[in-house]
Amino acid sequence: MITKPGDLREKNMGRVIQLLLANPDISRVEIARKTELTKTTISAIIASLLDLNIVEETPGLKTGLVGKTPIPMRVRGDAAAAIGVNLARGSTSGVVMTACGKLLESVSKEVSNLTRADATAHLFEVVQRLLNKCFRNGIDVDAIGIGAPSPLDKEKGVIYAPYGLSDWKDFPVGEITREKFGLPVFLVNDADGAAFGMKCFGKCRDIRSFISMYFDEGVGAGIILNDEIYSGSSGYSGQISYALIKSFCNGQVENSRFSLDTVVSDLNKEIGVNCGKIDDFLDRRFNGGQKMNSVLSRVGDELGRIAALVSNIVGPEAVVVNGRLLDFGKVFFAALKDSFESNLFSRGSVQLIKGFTNQFRAFSTGAASYAIFSYLMDKVLSN
């Protein structure tokens, strides 16, 4: 396959910017080593980033190396600030983040977004509230990122028809948000964005390929392969809710509607309590005794099996587990870990990492991370 010079320049630029976001105070030499690009290519890219005030040199830092001291580079804190919004079925949450990963403001609303009109109104309200906070604090916002359920088209900014949200069909959320606020808007799958945020600013900065799994409203995943988001050909890779869920359900469960509500409902029946929501169920997790622990072990065992199944297919360096199920505690996670490790094709070759318990905060910060990266890329490539 022949790669166009423009495509190669974009790919190289993206690799360097991502490294700089994830590794403050990295030198040109280290960037060249990690990217396997020539020193000449790295020097040209860094020169462009310096000219555009995206990065800065930090010569005051010591590296401890003998000889000529490499000059560390870092992304400027004022290079960009972005609003990241998670548009979910039952909530709309948002944050403001700088290019160095600092969170400045946040807003969260538990609301119904089942209709397009409601989703739009709540999205606009959260963005406006964050813009107002930024204005009062002298913060200039450069871009807006939106994390939403798939299928979607990142380039067109259109959400197609996510499961259970039929009124969102062909929802041009990118265009209407751009017209409303006059800022660049970048749409990303919610789980993909959260995984990208982990890659740039979180626990996976030094991991090139990993799966970030979410056990909450459903079972989903964001996939990073060789430092890049893998979304599949139609933007909906990682939809694990459609995997086989079997061990803790007494009756037939439709895979397409599997969620924590389904799990909690079945647990309620088995344990003989009447907690309709996971938060109420979690409040009783320490009072369930042996029977509760037995059920939690079964849930952990099944989800560990699913995590291993996905890992065996993709072959990552790590799997990150996120979501409120982590609040079930040591019994649950120990069962998940044991099941995961015993079902791996190559045992001991994949790390299992605890991630966020609040997946919606992860989705909004991920959307902001994706918007910052995309904004900086557009700024460089347009010059």
Secondary structure as the mmCIF struct_conf table of DSSP 4:
data_model
#
loop_
_struct_conf.conf_type_id
_struct_conf.id
_struct_conf.beg_label_comp_id
_struct_conf.beg_label_asym_id
_struct_conf.beg_label_seq_id
_struct_conf.end_label_comp_id
_struct_conf.end_label_asym_id
_struct_conf.end_label_seq_id
HELX_LH_PP_P HELX_LH_PP_P1 ILE A 2 LYS A 4
HELX_RH_AL_P HELX_RH_AL_P1 PRO A 5 ALA A 22
BEND BEND1 ASN A 23 ASN A 23
TURN_TY1_P TURN_TY1_P1 PRO A 24 ASP A 25
STRN STRN1 ILE A 26 SER A 27
HELX_RH_AL_P HELX_RH_AL_P2 ARG A 28 THR A 35
TURN_TY1_P TURN_TY1_P2 GLU A 36 GLU A 36
HELX_RH_AL_P HELX_RH_AL_P3 LYS A 39 ASP A 51
TURN_TY1_P TURN_TY1_P3 LEU A 52 ASN A 53
BEND BEND2 ILE A 54 ILE A 54
STRN STRN2 VAL A 55 GLU A 57
TURN_TY1_P TURN_TY1_P4 PRO A 59 GLY A 60
BEND BEND3 VAL A 66 LYS A 68
HELX_LH_PP_P HELX_LH_PP_P2 THR A 69 ILE A 71
STRN STRN3 PRO A 72 VAL A 75
TURN_TY1_P TURN_TY1_P5 GLY A 77 ASP A 78
BEND BEND4 ALA A 79 ALA A 79
STRN STRN4 ALA A 81 LEU A 87
BEND BEND5 ARG A 89 GLY A 90
STRN STRN5 SER A 91 THR A 98
TURN_TY1_P TURN_TY1_P6 ALA A 99 CYS A 100
BEND BEND6 GLY A 101 GLY A 101
STRN STRN6 LEU A 103 GLU A 110
BEND BEND7 THR A 115 THR A 115
HELX_RH_AL_P HELX_RH_AL_P4 ARG A 116 ARG A 136
TURN_TY1_P TURN_TY1_P7 ASN A 137 GLY A 138
HELX_LH_PP_P HELX_LH_PP_P3 ILE A 139 VAL A 141
STRN STRN7 ALA A 143 ALA A 148
HELX_LH_PP_P HELX_LH_PP_P4 PRO A 149 PRO A 149
BEND BEND8 SER A 150 PRO A 151
STRN STRN8 LEU A 152 ASP A 153
TURN_TY1_P TURN_TY1_P8 LYS A 154 GLY A 157
STRN STRN9 VAL A 158 ILE A 159
TURN_TY1_P TURN_TY1_P9 TYR A 163 GLY A 164
HELX_RH_3T_P HELX_RH_3T_P1 SER A 166 TRP A 168
TURN_TY1_P TURN_TY1_P10 LYS A 169 ASP A 170
STRN STRN10 PHE A 171 PHE A 171
HELX_RH_AL_P HELX_RH_AL_P5 VAL A 173 PHE A 181
BEND BEND9 LEU A 183 LEU A 183
STRN STRN11 VAL A 185 ASN A 189
HELX_RH_AL_P HELX_RH_AL_P6 ASP A 190 PHE A 201
BEND BEND10 GLY A 202 GLY A 202
TURN_TY1_P TURN_TY1_P11 LYS A 203 ASP A 206
BEND BEND11 ARG A 208 SER A 209
STRN STRN12 PHE A 210 PHE A 215
BEND BEND12 ASP A 216 GLY A 218
STRN STRN13 VAL A 219 LEU A 225
TURN_TY1_P TURN_TY1_P12 ASN A 226 ASP A 227
STRN STRN14 GLU A 228 ILE A 229
TURN_TY1_P TURN_TY1_P13 GLY A 232 GLY A 235
TURN_TY1_P TURN_TY1_P14 SER A 237 GLY A 238
HELX_RH_3T_P HELX_RH_3T_P2 ILE A 240 TYR A 242
BEND BEND13 ALA A 243 ALA A 243
TURN_TY1_P TURN_TY1_P15 SER A 247 PHE A 248
BEND BEND14 ASN A 250 GLY A 251
HELX_RH_3T_P HELX_RH_3T_P3 ASN A 255 ARG A 257
BEND BEND15 SER A 259 SER A 259
HELX_RH_AL_P HELX_RH_AL_P7 LEU A 260 ILE A 271
TURN_TY1_P TURN_TY1_P16 GLY A 272 GLY A 272
BEND BEND16 LYS A 277 LYS A 277
HELX_RH_AL_P HELX_RH_AL_P8 ILE A 278 ASP A 283
TURN_TY1_P TURN_TY1_P17 ARG A 284 ARG A 284
HELX_RH_3T_P HELX_RH_3T_P4 ARG A 285 ASN A 287
HELX_RH_AL_P HELX_RH_AL_P9 GLY A 289 VAL A 314
BEND BEND17 GLU A 317 GLU A 317
STRN STRN15 ALA A 318 ASN A 322
BEND BEND18 GLY A 323 GLY A 323
HELX_RH_3T_P HELX_RH_3T_P5 ARG A 324 PHE A 328
HELX_RH_AL_P HELX_RH_AL_P10 LYS A 330 ASN A 343
BEND BEND19 PHE A 345 SER A 346
TURN_TY1_P TURN_TY1_P18 ARG A 347 GLY A 348
BEND BEND20 SER A 349 VAL A 350
STRN STRN16 GLN A 351 LYS A 354
BEND BEND21 THR A 357 THR A 357
HELX_RH_AL_P HELX_RH_AL_P11 GLN A 359 LEU A 381
TURN_TY1_P TURN_TY1_P19 SER A 382 SER A 382
#
